[in-house]
């Protein structure tokens, strides 16, 4: 799953990619973006900034791959 994040006042987006979830059994619905814990998103954004994403700069969208904890 991947989510796109952008600073409220910024122009540059980051696409944060999470590892694939384990396969669901018996046709269970897939995880939706609204079901991701806010703490996990905060960790992923912090990791994107450490990796070099500058949300207030101009430029191309940055793709960041994080682990299951957002790190």
NUMIMAR-851739 format. One record per residue: y, z negated, x negated of N, C-alpha, C in turn. Coordinates in Angstrom, 3 decimals, padded with zeros to 6 digits. Example, Ala and Ser with C-alpha at 12.3 -4.5 7.8 and 13.67 -1.06 7.14 Angstrom:
BEGIN
SITE       nv       nw       nu      cav      caw      cau       cv       cw       cu
SITE -005.690 -007.800 -013.190 -004.500 -007.800 -012.300 -003.300 -007.800 -013.200
SITE -002.250 -007.080 -012.850 -001.060 -007.140 -013.670  000.030 -007.870 -012.900
//
This chain:
BEGIN
SITE       nv       nw       nu      cav      caw      cau       cv       cw       cu
SITE -001.161  000.000 -000.845  000.000  000.000  000.000  001.227  000.000 -000.893
SITE  002.263  000.632 -000.440  003.516  000.671 -001.179  004.661  000.411 -000.207
SITE  005.693 -000.253 -000.700  006.898 -000.463  000.091  008.092 -000.023 -000.742
SITE  009.117  000.451 -000.087  010.347  000.834 -000.766  011.370 -000.280 -000.566
SITE  012.045 -000.653 -001.637  013.068 -001.705 -001.548  014.371 -001.161 -002.123
SITE  015.472 -001.633 -001.551  016.798 -001.246 -002.014  017.734 -002.430 -001.822
SITE  018.602 -002.655 -002.794  019.605 -003.711 -002.693  020.577 -003.344 -001.582
SITE  021.074 -004.332 -000.889  021.984 -004.115  000.233  023.189 -003.262 -000.173
SITE  023.705 -003.483 -001.373  024.890 -002.765 -001.835  024.552 -001.682 -002.863
SITE  023.285 -001.520 -003.172  022.881 -000.574 -004.204  022.512  000.783 -003.646
SITE  022.283  001.716 -004.565  021.904  003.069 -004.185  020.500  003.423 -004.660
SITE  019.997  002.706 -005.615  018.733  003.067 -006.246  017.578  002.298 -005.610
SITE  016.545  003.021 -005.232  015.368  002.399 -004.637  014.286  002.155 -005.669
SITE  013.424  001.234 -005.333  012.197  001.024 -006.098  011.038  001.087 -005.109
SITE  010.013  001.805 -005.470  008.790  001.843 -004.675  007.814  000.912 -005.367
SITE  007.453 -000.154 -004.684  006.559 -001.167 -005.243  005.164 -000.906 -004.684
SITE  004.236 -000.631 -005.582  002.868 -000.306 -005.187  001.952 -001.494 -005.444
SITE  001.250 -001.899 -004.411  000.284 -002.992 -004.501 -001.106 -002.394 -004.646
SITE -002.044 -003.145 -005.228 -003.415 -002.621 -005.349 -004.038 -002.451 -003.964
SITE -004.995 -001.545 -003.865 -005.623 -001.340 -002.555 -006.331 -002.605 -002.085
SITE -006.230 -002.841 -000.803 -006.908 -003.996 -000.201 -008.394 -003.690 -000.077
SITE -009.200 -004.739  000.010 -010.632 -004.489  000.227 -010.831 -003.750  001.549
SITE -011.876 -002.957  001.607 -012.128 -002.195  002.823 -012.376 -003.134  003.994
SITE -011.813 -002.738  005.115 -011.986 -003.530  006.338 -013.338 -003.214  006.968
SITE -013.893 -004.202  007.618 -015.189 -004.007  008.271 -014.989 -003.791  009.766
SITE -015.858 -003.022  010.317 -015.935 -002.820  011.758 -014.636 -002.293  012.362
SITE -013.942 -001.423  011.637 -012.770 -000.769  012.191 -011.555 -001.659  012.358
SITE -011.468 -002.748  011.595 -010.298 -003.624  011.692 -009.048 -002.852  011.255
SITE -007.898 -003.138  011.851 -006.683 -002.407  011.490 -006.251 -002.703  010.057
SITE -005.582 -001.723  009.440 -005.091 -001.885  008.085 -003.880 -002.816  008.067
SITE -003.626 -003.385  006.910 -002.479 -004.275  006.728 -001.189 -003.486  006.898
SITE -000.268 -004.008  007.669  001.027 -003.383  007.891  002.066 -004.034  006.991
SITE  003.146 -003.314  006.702  004.188 -003.844  005.819  004.768 -005.149  006.349
SITE  004.882 -005.303  007.653  005.440 -006.523  008.234  004.528 -007.730  008.024
SITE  003.279 -007.510  007.654  002.324 -008.598  007.450  002.288 -009.078  006.008
SITE  003.086 -008.497  005.124  003.114 -008.922  003.734  003.985 -010.165  003.625
SITE  003.496 -011.179  002.942  004.226 -012.447  002.811  005.550 -012.233  002.069
SITE  006.637 -012.840  002.554  007.943 -012.700  001.881  007.916 -013.146  000.425
SITE  007.100 -014.147  000.101  007.001 -014.615 -001.282  006.413 -013.532 -002.178
SITE  005.448 -012.792 -001.653  004.829 -011.705 -002.406  005.852 -010.597 -002.666
SITE  006.654 -010.279 -001.671  007.690 -009.259 -001.840  008.730 -009.732 -002.856
SITE  009.127 -011.006 -002.794  010.097 -011.547 -003.750  009.557 -011.470 -005.179
SITE  008.283 -011.802 -005.367  007.662 -011.699 -006.695  007.628 -010.249 -007.170
SITE  007.332 -009.333 -006.263  007.271 -007.924 -006.624  008.649 -007.393 -007.019
SITE  009.695 -007.814 -006.305  011.058 -007.387 -006.638  011.473 -007.952 -007.991
SITE  011.142 -009.219 -008.232  011.458 -009.821 -009.536  010.727 -009.077 -010.655
SITE  009.483 -008.689 -010.420  008.722 -007.928 -011.417  009.343 -006.554 -011.657
SITE  009.842 -005.932 -010.600  010.487 -004.623 -010.743  011.759 -004.728 -011.580
SITE  012.516 -005.793 -011.389  013.735 -005.991 -012.175  013.386 -006.230 -013.640
SITE  012.359 -007.033 -013.887  011.920 -007.283 -015.265  011.428 -005.978 -015.910
SITE  010.804 -005.118 -015.108  010.277 -003.853 -015.629  011.369 -002.808 -015.871
SITE  012.603 -003.123 -015.476  013.692 -002.207 -015.787  014.430 -001.611 -014.608
SITE  014.052 -001.959 -013.386  014.765 -001.455 -012.216  016.129 -002.119 -012.134
SITE  017.155 -001.304 -012.059  018.527 -001.802 -011.903  019.011 -001.368 -010.518
SITE  018.935 -002.264 -009.529  019.203 -001.865 -008.148  020.637 -001.401 -007.885
SITE  021.587 -001.816 -008.696  022.971 -001.423 -008.455  023.380 -000.174 -009.223
SITE  022.472  000.385 -010.024  022.791  001.600 -010.772  022.449  002.825 -009.934
SITE  022.913  003.952 -010.386  022.575  005.215 -009.746  021.411  005.836 -010.493
SITE  020.645  006.639 -009.814  019.539  007.305 -010.476  018.371  007.538 -009.553
SITE  017.298  008.004 -010.146  016.094  008.315 -009.381  015.388  007.046 -008.937
SITE  014.575  007.207 -007.918  013.737  006.112 -007.444  012.736  005.739 -008.529
SITE  012.502  004.444 -008.685  011.581  003.933 -009.695  010.306  003.478 -008.999
SITE  009.155  003.854 -009.527  007.866  003.390 -009.008  007.343  002.280 -009.887
SITE  007.024  001.146 -009.292  006.519 -000.018 -010.012  005.166 -000.404 -009.410
SITE  004.171 -000.561 -010.261  002.844 -000.986 -009.807  002.699 -002.468 -010.142
SITE  002.372 -003.271 -009.138  002.214 -004.715 -009.339  000.778 -005.110 -008.996
SITE  000.425 -006.341 -009.384 -000.920 -006.834 -009.057 -000.898 -007.483 -007.679
SITE -001.995 -008.089 -007.294 -002.124 -008.669 -005.964 -001.179 -009.829 -005.711
SITE -000.640 -010.440 -006.790  000.285 -011.555 -006.617  001.742 -011.102 -006.696
SITE  001.959 -009.813 -006.879  003.318 -009.293 -006.996  003.848 -009.306 -008.403
SITE  003.033 -009.724 -009.367  003.480 -009.830 -010.759  003.261 -008.605 -011.567
//
